Amino acid sequence: MKQYMQLELKDKEFINNKIEVVKENNRPFYCSTTNTYTASFTDTFDKPWLFTMEQGIYKVFFKMINHDCIEENLDDIADCNIRAELKGTRYNPTNIIRNKILYRSFLTGLDLQYTVQSDCVMEEIIINQKQDNYEYAYIMKLENLTPHLGDDGTVSFLSNDDMQKGKVVFDICLPTVYITNEVISNKTKFSLYKELSDTYLLYLTHNINYKNFDECVFPFVIMLEHRVLNNYV
C-alpha cells in the first residue's frame, strides 16, 4: 500500500510552519514543512500511521495507542504482539490553527494536540477525565533509523546509512506533566520493544506525585517533545 508520505507536495507553499491540507484520491492529509523537516498528519485510521516526521531519507511513523491495546506480557520482547487497531475509524481534526492540529476525543476522555515548531513537534496528551490508568504507547516504524533508549530516558533515533551512521537525527525527551498549569513532580519512564525489523513499540509509564490526585481538576497534560537534532537535507 502506498505510504502517505509519498504525496506530491511540490505545488504547495509552506509559510511559517503553517499546516496545509493536501489530498490524495480526494482524501486529506495535513502537512507542515519547516527549514529542517516535514511533519504530516492523517485523518483516518485505515492508514497505519497518525503522525510522521521526515528529514531527507530519515522517517519516523508514529501511532499512539491506549494501554488496553497492548498485550499484557511485554517481558519477552520476541513475544511482543500489538493487536489490530481501530481499523476504519476516522479521527477528523477538530481544529487546525496555523501550526496546531487538535484531535478531540482521540481516545475516551483524551484529546491529542500537535504543535509544529522550527526544530520540534510538541505533542500534548490532554486528559479530560479520570482514567483507569495513565499509561500510553506508540507503534513506530522507522526508515534508515535505529532507536536507542539512553540512560537518561531519552529515546534517540540514530542514522544507519553509511554516510551518517550513528548520528542522532530525531529524539524524544521524557515528558513533562502539567496539572492546572503547574509542573508536577513525576517519575516518567520509556520502555522500548522491537516488534519487527523496522517496527517498534514505545511504552510510556509514569508515577505522578500529586496530593489528592484523584480529586485534581481536569484537564491535565502530558507533554512530549519530538526534536530534530541534525539537518542532512
C-alpha positions in Angstrom: 0.0 0.0 0.0 1.3 3.4 -0.9 2.6 5.3 2.1 1.1 8.7 2.6 4.5 10.4 2.8 4.8 9.8 -0.9 2.2 12.6 -1.6 3.3 15.1 -4.2 3.8 18.3 -2.2 5.8 20.3 -4.8 2.8 22.5 -5.7 2.2 23.6 -2.1 3.8 26.5 -0.3 4.6 26.3 3.4 4.9 29.6 5.2 5.8 30.0 9.0 5.1 26.3 9.7 1.5 26.6 8.7 -0.3 23.3 8.4 -1.7 22.8 4.9 -4.2 20.4 3.5 -3.0 18.0 0.8 -5.3 15.5 -0.9 -4.7 12.0 -2.4 -7.6 10.3 -4.1 -9.8 13.0 -2.5 -8.7 12.1 1.0 -7.0 14.8 3.1 -3.6 14.8 4.8 -2.2 17.7 6.8 1.4 18.7 6.3 3.8 21.4 7.5 7.3 21.9 6.2 10.0 23.8 8.2 13.5 24.6 7.2 14.7 21.2 8.6 11.9 18.7 8.5 8.4 17.9 7.4 5.6 16.9 9.8 2.5 15.1 8.4 -0.8 14.0 9.9 -3.7 11.9 8.7 -7.4 12.0 9.5 -8.2 8.3 9.3 -7.0 5.0 10.9 -7.3 2.9 7.7 -3.9 4.4 7.2 -1.5 2.8 9.7 0.2 6.0 11.0 -1.2 9.2 12.5 1.9 11.4 12.7 5.1 11.3 10.7 8.4 13.2 10.9 10.6 13.3 7.8 14.1 14.7 7.2 15.6 13.6 3.9 15.8 9.8 3.8 15.0 9.6 7.5 11.4 9.0 8.6 9.6 8.1 11.8 6.0 7.0 11.6 4.0 7.2 14.9 0.7 5.9 16.0 -0.4 6.5 19.6 -2.4 3.6 21.2 -4.1 3.0 24.5 -2.6 0.7 27.2 -5.6 -1.6 26.7 -4.5 -2.3 23.1 -1.2 -3.8 24.3 -0.7 -7.5 25.2 -0.3 -7.9 28.9 3.1 -9.6 28.9 5.8 -7.5 27.5 8.7 -9.1 29.3 9.7 -11.3 26.4 10.5 -8.9 23.5 10.2 -11.7 21.0 6.6 -12.3 22.0 5.6 -8.6 21.9 2.4 -8.6 19.8 0.3 -5.5 19.2 -3.3 -6.0 18.5 -5.1 -4.7 15.4 -6.0 -1.1 15.9 -9.3 0.7 15.2 -9.3 0.0 11.5 -11.6 2.1 9.5 -12.3 4.6 12.3 -12.0 8.2 11.3 -10.4 10.8 13.5 -11.1 14.1 11.8 -9.0 17.0 13.3 -11.4 19.2 15.3 -9.4 22.3 14.9 -6.4 23.5 12.9 -4.9 26.9 13.6 -1.7 27.6 11.7 0.8 25.3 13.3 -1.5 23.4 15.7 -3.7 20.4 14.9 -6.1 19.1 17.5 -7.8 15.6 17.6 -10.6 15.9 20.1 -11.7 12.7 21.8 -8.9 10.8 20.2 -9.4 8.2 23.0 -12.1 8.2 25.6 -11.7 11.3 27.8 -8.5 12.3 26.0 -7.6 14.9 23.3 -4.4 14.9 21.3 -2.8 18.1 20.1 0.4 18.6 18.0 2.2 21.9 17.5 4.8 22.2 14.7 7.8 24.3 15.6 11.0 25.1 13.8 13.0 22.3 15.4 10.5 20.1 17.1 6.9 18.9 17.3 5.2 19.3 20.7 2.7 16.6 21.5 0.1 17.2 24.2 -1.9 14.3 25.6 -4.8 16.3 27.2 -6.6 14.1 29.8 -10.0 15.5 30.5 -11.4 12.9 32.9 -10.3 10.2 35.3 -8.8 7.2 33.6 -8.3 3.6 34.7 -4.6 4.2 34.0 -2.4 6.9 32.6 -0.1 4.7 30.5 0.2 5.1 26.8 2.3 3.7 23.9 3.3 4.3 20.4 3.7 2.0 17.5 6.7 3.3 15.5 8.0 2.4 12.0 11.5 3.7 11.1 13.2 4.3 7.8 17.0 4.5 7.8 17.0 4.9 11.6 17.6 2.7 14.6 16.2 3.7 18.1 18.2 3.8 21.2 17.0 4.3 24.8 19.5 6.3 26.8 20.4 6.1 30.5 18.7 9.5 30.9 15.4 8.1 29.4 15.7 10.0 26.1 14.8 8.0 23.0 17.3 8.7 20.2 16.9 7.8 16.6 20.3 7.1 15.0 21.0 7.1 11.3 22.1 3.8 10.0 23.2 4.8 6.5 26.9 4.7 5.7 27.4 8.4 5.3 25.9 9.5 8.7 26.0 6.2 10.6 25.3 6.5 14.3 24.4 10.2 14.4 21.2 11.3 16.1 18.6 12.6 13.7 15.5 12.8 16.0 14.9 12.2 19.7 12.1 12.2 22.2 12.7 13.7 25.7 11.0 12.3 28.8 7.6 14.1 29.1 6.6 16.8 31.4 3.2 16.6 33.3 1.1 19.7 33.9 -1.9 20.0 36.2 -3.7 23.4 36.2 -0.5 24.9 34.6 1.7 23.6 37.4 4.6 21.3 36.6 4.1 18.1 38.6 6.9 16.0 40.0 6.7 12.6 38.4 8.8 9.6 37.6 8.4 9.0 33.9 9.8 6.0 32.0 10.0 4.9 28.4 10.3 1.2 27.5 11.3 0.2 24.0 10.3 -3.1 22.4 11.1 -4.4 18.9 8.2 -5.9 17.1 9.5 -6.4 13.5 12.7 -5.5 11.7 11.7 -1.8 11.3 8.7 -1.6 13.8 8.9 -0.9 17.5 6.6 -0.3 20.5 7.5 2.7 22.7 5.7 2.4 26.0 5.2 5.4 28.4 4.6 5.0 32.1 4.8 7.5 34.9 4.2 7.8 38.6 2.6 11.1 39.3 3.3 12.6 42.7 0.3 14.8 43.4 -1.7 15.2 46.6 -5.2 14.0 46.2 -4.6 13.2 42.6 -8.0 11.5 42.2 -9.6 14.8 43.1 -7.5 17.1 40.9 -9.0 19.4 38.5 -9.0 18.2 34.9 -7.7 18.5 32.3 -4.1 17.8 32.9 -1.5 17.5 30.2 1.4 15.1 29.4 3.7 16.9 27.0 6.3 15.2 24.8 8.8 16.9 22.6 9.8 15.3 19.3 13.0 17.0 18.4 15.1 17.4 15.2 18.8 17.2 16.0 20.6 17.5 12.6 19.8 18.8 9.2 21.0 16.4 6.4 18.7 17.7 3.7 
